[in-house]
Amino acid sequence: MVLAVEKACKNFGGLAAVSDVSFTIQKGEIFGLIGPNGAGKTTMFNLITSMFPLSSGEVLFKDENINGLKPNKITEKGICRTFQNIRLFPKMSAEENVMVGVHCRSKSGVLSSVFRTKSQRKEEEEIRQRANELLEFVGLEGYADVTAENLAYGQQRRLEIARAMASDPQLLLLDEPAAGMNETETSDLFQLIKKIQTRGITVLLIEHDMPLVMNLCDRIAVLNFGKKIAEGTPEEIQNNPDVIEAYLGSEEEEDYA
Ligand SMILES: Nc1ncnc2c1ncn2[C@@H]1O[C@H](COP(=O)(O)OP(=O)(O)OP(=O)(O)O)[C@@H](O)[C@H]1O
């Protein structure tokens, strides 16, 4: 078991954004977290990555309680994430964006960076090489020198994944990776996430694109108003009356909005 969320609760003032949610994710799985807008999905990601503390409950990563660790410690443990809104360094090249991600695993201390020792230069070269391998892995070979802001939207999303992969995660959290993508970009993303799985990396993703979720995920948990209302295989989820009700309910609300 890679991740176990046990009775997680998060309150914002009087609002229970996440309420008594439990689920486990096995090594190598692609696990989907879905639910209508405001269901608590991003809050769940923020709890797993310690962006803010749980009100109660526990998050275990490989059987270790990771509650209260600093976000950088969470990355060191092997959990990395992307965000709903793209958070690249827009003026930096694709290669530099990924190198930033690799740096959190580098050994050189501050002094050796200042004096640019031989070992530091060697490490810098290794980091550059690793960044380029990752660019190739996500299908961005040939774009190393292009600034992030000049990449197409789908390419920026894949660059974010390359940067997250740079810290060598065992668990990768993707927050709406297909948001804003066209059909071709989404199908490339599908292939990429499958390829990540074949590297033995476990993937937890939030996604609103239902065909993508249903084709990609091994298992899915559904949140609604902060509570888990269902968990199962894509087939089980699609046929679950509570899930259908939750989605129909939210569509009706949107009609009146
Ligand atoms: N930092 C915060 N402070 C106060 N309320 C918050 C905070 N973050 C989230 N919320 C509230 O918690 C609830 C759950 O939000 P969350 O962003 O987790 O939902 P979501 O399922 O990710 O939604 P979406 O699909 O629209 O991104 C919402 O009502 C939201 O307004």
The ligand as an SDF file (V2000), in Angstrom:
LIG
                    3D

 31 33  0  0  0  0  0  0  0  0999 V2000
   -8.4220   27.7100    1.8220 N   0  0  0  0  0  0  0  0  0  0  0  0
   -9.7520   27.6500    1.9010 C   0  0  0  0  0  0  0  0  0  0  0  0
  -10.4490   28.4520    2.7550 N   0  0  0  0  0  0  0  0  0  0  0  0
  -11.7920   28.3700    2.8550 C   0  0  0  0  0  0  0  0  0  0  0  0
  -12.5550   27.5310    2.1150 N   0  0  0  0  0  0  0  0  0  0  0  0
  -11.9300   26.7300    1.2550 C   0  0  0  0  0  0  0  0  0  0  0  0
  -10.5050   26.7400    1.0800 C   0  0  0  0  0  0  0  0  0  0  0  0
  -10.1630   25.8230    0.1330 N   0  0  0  0  0  0  0  0  0  0  0  0
  -11.3310   25.2600   -0.2700 C   0  0  0  0  0  0  0  0  0  0  0  0
  -12.3750   25.7910    0.3880 N   0  0  0  0  0  0  0  0  0  0  0  0
  -13.7950   25.4120    0.2440 C   0  0  0  0  0  0  0  0  0  0  0  0
  -13.8560   24.0160    0.4420 O   0  0  0  0  0  0  0  0  0  0  0  0
  -14.7950   23.4250   -0.4520 C   0  0  0  0  0  0  0  0  0  0  0  0
  -14.0960   22.3670   -1.2720 C   0  0  0  0  0  0  0  0  0  0  0  0
  -13.2310   23.0050   -2.2110 O   0  0  0  0  0  0  0  0  0  0  0  0
  -12.2340   22.2280   -3.1560 P   0  0  0  0  0  0  0  0  0  0  0  0
  -11.4500   23.2510   -3.9200 O   0  0  0  0  0  0  0  0  0  0  0  0
  -11.4700   21.2290   -2.3810 O   0  0  0  0  0  0  0  0  0  0  0  0
  -13.2510   21.4900   -4.1390 O   0  0  0  0  0  0  0  0  0  0  0  0
  -12.9540   20.7160   -5.5040 P   0  0  0  0  0  0  0  0  0  0  0  0
  -13.6800   19.4370   -5.4370 O   0  0  0  0  0  0  0  0  0  0  0  0
  -11.4970   20.6690   -5.7530 O   0  0  0  0  0  0  0  0  0  0  0  0
  -13.6710   21.6850   -6.5540 O   0  0  0  0  0  0  0  0  0  0  0  0
  -13.3120   21.9860   -8.0990 P   0  0  0  0  0  0  0  0  0  0  0  0
  -13.6460   20.7680   -8.8700 O   0  0  0  0  0  0  0  0  0  0  0  0
  -14.2380   23.1290   -8.4230 O   0  0  0  0  0  0  0  0  0  0  0  0
  -11.8590   22.3620   -8.1500 O   0  0  0  0  0  0  0  0  0  0  0  0
  -15.3730   24.5470   -1.2820 C   0  0  0  0  0  0  0  0  0  0  0  0
  -16.6010   24.9340   -0.7130 O   0  0  0  0  0  0  0  0  0  0  0  0
  -14.3320   25.6440   -1.1600 C   0  0  0  0  0  0  0  0  0  0  0  0
  -14.9240   26.9190   -1.2970 O   0  0  0  0  0  0  0  0  0  0  0  0
  1  2  1  0
  2  3  1  0
  2  7  2  0
  3  4  2  0
  4  5  1  0
  5  6  2  0
  6  7  1  0
  6 10  1  0
  7  8  1  0
  8  9  2  0
  9 10  1  0
 10 11  1  0
 11 12  1  0
 11 30  1  0
 12 13  1  0
 13 14  1  0
 13 28  1  0
 14 15  1  0
 15 16  1  0
 16 17  2  0
 16 18  1  0
 16 19  1  0
 19 20  1  0
 20 21  2  0
 20 22  1  0
 20 23  1  0
 23 24  1  0
 24 25  2  0
 24 26  1  0
 24 27  1  0
 28 29  1  0
 28 30  1  0
 30 31  1  0
M  END
$$$$
